[in-house]
Amino acid sequence: MREILVKIARRVGLYQLFVKWDTYLREKKIQKAFKKYGLETLVQADKAFRSFNADMFLTFGTLLGAYREKGFIAHDFDLDVGVLASQRPDDIAEKMEAFGFKRLRQFYVKESGRITEEQFEYKGVQIDVFYYFEMEPDKIYCYVARRHETKDWREANQTDGFPSVLWPCDRCDMEDVDFLGHKVKMPVLSEKWLSDIYGEDFMTPVKDWAVGTRKTAIIKHTERLYRRYW
């Protein structure tokens, strides 16, 4: 049905308007699901990772919300968690499915086959799993895909892929912290991690934060990332 509507919109010159309306409807649906099932999704994901001995910890926006707001950020409607790449099992899709999760997409480096990020869905809520790799004895890092410089995502995925940045952070222990009545893992150096991601003023809310608007530890990288979909 959607493909038919797209063809009609293109034919009558209303494609851009259709895209905006379609995006609005999808975002409203995601927001509704997150408000209802966001916490349940996080708790269920933690159970899933613990079942195969992987330590799931909060990162990026979800870590920021837990540390600064003691909850979720008001305008953030997905979940960000981290896992050491060495703890990712090859059959992760099947293991997560046993807990009600469906894998949606995966970012990877074509040359090496290294999987850098995966996205799963549970009851309409999306959770991004960032894989962390060893950088130095006292550092770990993850990849973050960025928008292509000039191409839309389909063309980028079929050609030269997406630019990436690396976020190096201090290796540290993870501690169980109470989050909205549930125990979740957070880095003991959460303040340092967040300062390195968002800048030293991370305790001040910035709705339209973007890479490059603050002094951070995030660095540009030469490896291009590609997507797989299910």
Phi, psi and omega in degrees: 000318181297320180298323178295316179296322178298315180298317179295316180299319178296319184295323183262008176076026181242024185297314182298321177295320178297317180299316180297317180293318179297318178296318179300315181295319180294319180294321178296321179295317179295317179298318180297316179295319182295316181298328183272321189237007184302309181293318178300321179297317180297315180295318180293321178296319178298318177298317181298311182294322177297329183295334176242031170060038174249134180272106176272131179228156180287145177211171178046228188298326180289322175294318179300316179297316181296321184281315187271317186261349188059031180184202178273148175292137188302324185258011182253120187238032167216175183247141177240121177226160179238152176214140174297134182302328181293344181262001180278119177280152180297329181262037184299325181299316180292320180294320179289325179299326179297341179253013175095009182262142174246130177283132181258313183203170184211137172258141181208160174267119187297317186297319184257343185078004182296127177271124187253335184198146174224149178240131178239162179229140178219116180053039177085357179261133181262137178233124179265126179253113179264131180264132184255135184242156178287135180245309177218172178306329183244017181226148167229165181209161173227163176265150171227123180282144178243168175296148175296151184299322185223341189258155172285170190295326181294312180295319179299318183293333181270351184238260188259008174077191185253142174294156181226158170236157176249143174241100177279141179217160182291130174294136180201170176287158174253140181240147175283124182235144177287126180226106179053040176090004180230152178272125175227160180268136175225151177295141178294340177259039184305319181299317179292316179302312183293323177296321179290330179278308192253353183102164186295340180263028185298341179285350176264118183301135175228108187295319185254042179300142177213153178302133179101349180271350180222160173282114184225178178269358181293134183235146176291153186223155184270337181290136179264146181251150178233162181248145165242144179238152175235000000 
